Amino acid sequence: MKSKDIQVLINGQEFKAKEGELVIDIARRNGIFIPALCYEESLKPYGACRMCIVEIKNEGVKKKITTSCTLQAFDGLSIETDSEEVLKHRKVLLELYLAQAPNSSKLKELALRYGVNRTRFRQKIRDDDPLNNSCVLCGLCVRVCSEVMSAGVINFIGRGEKTRVNTPYFEQSELCLGCRACAEVCPTGAIEFRDDGDIRIAASWSNTKVELKKCSMCGKYYAPVKLDKKIDTLYYYKDRDDELRDMCPDCRRKAIARKMTLIAENEVEKYAK
Amino acid sequence: MKINTLEDLIYIREVGLKKLKPRDKVRVSVGMATCGISVGGDVVFEELKEKLKNRDDVLLTKTGCIGFCHVEPLVNVFIPGKGILIYHHVQTKDVKKIIDNFSEAEKLDNVLCQIDKWYHITSDEIVYGGGFTNIPRWSELGFFKPQRKLVMRNSGIINPEDIDEYIAVGGYSALFKALKKMTPEEIINEVKKSGLRGRGGAGFPTGVKWELAKNEQSDVKYVICNADEGDPGAYMNRNEMESDPHSVIEGMIIGGYAIGAHKGIIYIRAEYPLALYRLQKAINEAKNYGLLGKNILGSGFDFDITISKGAGAFVCGEETALIASIEGDIGRPRPRPPFPAQKGLWGKPTNINNVETWTNIPLIVKKGGDWFRGFGNEKSPGTKVFSLVGKVENVGLVEVELGTPIKTVVYDIGGGAPSGKKVKAVQTGGPSGGCIPTKFFDLPIDYENLTSVGSIMGSGGLVVMDENTCMVDTAKFFLDFTVDESCGKCVPCREGLKHMLFILENITKGNGKEEDIKTLEQLSETIKTTSLCGLGQTAPNPVITTIKYFKDEYLEHINNKRCPALVCATLIEFEIDQRKCTGCAVCAKRCPVKAIDGIIGIGETFRIDPNKCIKCGTCLDVCKLGAVIKTSKGVVNEKQGHTSSY
């Protein structure tokens, strides 16, 4: 099914889009900033952080304030990303975030962008928080782990304000690939990994330990063994070059370059003959 | 046997009528819904069983709840030719009196009323009798008079565990009509014409919802009955399933036929074991009669119902969270679109309706949409069952036409607050509803009106509050519930409600600041506007409405550190009035923390140590002389029950 070409108005400016596209995608494609903590293009819309709210300006729409990560565009849709109403609520939300994750510098930065430099609410600080009092429960790590990596190592524990993210029973996980995708997508920088010799430690995830693979050339530990094996199972990596497969990215690059040079030299020689 | 033709149905109806209205036997039935059992209905039933085991002139059965929970256990005695007598507050000691002399049945002193005739709607009016002299008819009682029983058409009369009795009062005749004489389009048109709106609370037109699901192209579709009732103090749906389970099932089969689904699921909380048992029994009975399964009534339509048990999370009453829960996922709402009608359970078009909505369906199919429109008002046709609880004399389930004024429900049916206290407000719609002060009591109850005063219809909880209820404490109570039940997915609901609760706790402890009210209002607005699902979007309602209508109480707590209703423990104190105290020491003996000391026999010596007192109120409750008084910075209220506001 081909979707229709449509026009939408964002902050009074007209943009081309496809019918049913998410408004946040249209905005970002055109360089319009909409803050979001739980949105990631490669994942299904989730609608939890509520930061990406926009105001719909069209007549007859019941719910004026809605999240742009779940709003599907239609022809003639007109929205504002930073209307007075939107900003009012976004500021309160940011105050709530600052109270929930007082240690996140990324969050503080975002809050400052909206002029929020303090929170009226009681801050929650736990000394033993594995997520360094920075988690806002946006769920990106959980979703990337299950939806993209098909690993399902972490999930939500508990309900409501007692919700936390971690491995089941806070025990070390045997399923963790050590890919660090969770840390990569985390919008508040809450997730901590560190490499210690041939071991990668997921400090936030109950100190889960993952074995690292040694580069056959330089001897550097460069990638988790399990992740390497997982990549082998993916069809587009089936014919990885056998010589290169045990090398770290640096050595691999060098090896490929060397190979290319050799081929080039051969070609020259051949040509000379 | 399988029912295929009208003759089969009529045959079963005759069988059922013989049980419902035996010609030569007395029928004794005990109200045994959960409400009846909890006050001893089951013990009375066992006693009757024991005493009647050698009597073949009496038929003993169970029945559901007629709604008058305040006077339970209820026992109905049907005497052929004379009618049904209802006894209230029946204890085991009364059993002998009841069964010993049926010819003088009306002379016992705990007779509530008689049922002369009853309109089950799906059949003609059934005349049970009316031959008891000097006994009021049920419809003459203040409690029943303003009521209109559509949904509760069979509750408390038929045996819910016997399909024959349901068929006897016209059950499954609507299904017969739907499958044999109507097309799915005709049914949907009839439902649309009736104007029936979702009884789960949001009030979305049911016919429109069905049409959306019907128009989706899919080989598999689902209909779901939402029985995840979880509001504190509300139990309409539980009673509907316990007292008349077949009406839910019949509605669902018709709904499945209308939208083209062959599978129905009842999502019910596991905390309702009796409803679960009766529904399962009803499903099995319906299967035996060929009313569920393949080729229903020989029409070629297949439909089956399974039960899915929920673990009691309040948020699972939200449609998308409910679907997630059935799929085995965490019970958290999902963003819409896609709507359940497009992509619901397992990605298939799904139609979800509340229990009460389903029970209305057989009526609409049988009697027509225009007939249904004859009840209620223009925008909200039909009736609504409310569970009337709190500080009200007649606690129970009341069914009134939509558009009935609040005062009719609270005063005429409910009888006002107990012991002559003044009613202060009524809270509708469960924990997400608002508190409506008495000045709005002329307001006809319907979806729009309740919204206009800041509350919601919700699923039908109606909590009455009297002058001993502290509104700040009430707001705190409901918020405590929603904080606990918030799923934790979106931030305004999870974090925002928590901070609102912190603030309210501070206020009730006398640590409130004047700007707290503004903060509460701001938070409320953001939570309402930006929350993902209905739970968060309505959860601040109790706070918003209490601030709006009872701001003076908030200010009293904040500025004067005083709780005018004498509820908030930190702000009240207990004292002993030395002039009235006789030194009997009852309070001292009962005090759980030994905070009261004195010399027995010398009244003036008894004192409560404020440092030890935990303000449980036991001394106040046990003192027969009214010597214990409760105060809060000048507010004094002598001798009132010390109970929490809810």
Interface residues (C-beta under 8 A of the other chain):
Chain A: P45 Y46 G47 A48 C49 R50 I53 I65 T67 C69 T70 Q72 K88 H89 V92 L93 L96 Y97 A99 Q100 R120 F121 R122 V136 L137 G139 N155 F156 G158 R159 G160 E161 K162 T163
Chain B: A313 I330 R334 P335 R336 P337 V483 D484 E485 S486 C487 G488 K489 C490 V491 P492 R494 E495 G496 K498 H499 F502 T519 Q522 L523 E525 T526 T529 T530 S531 L532
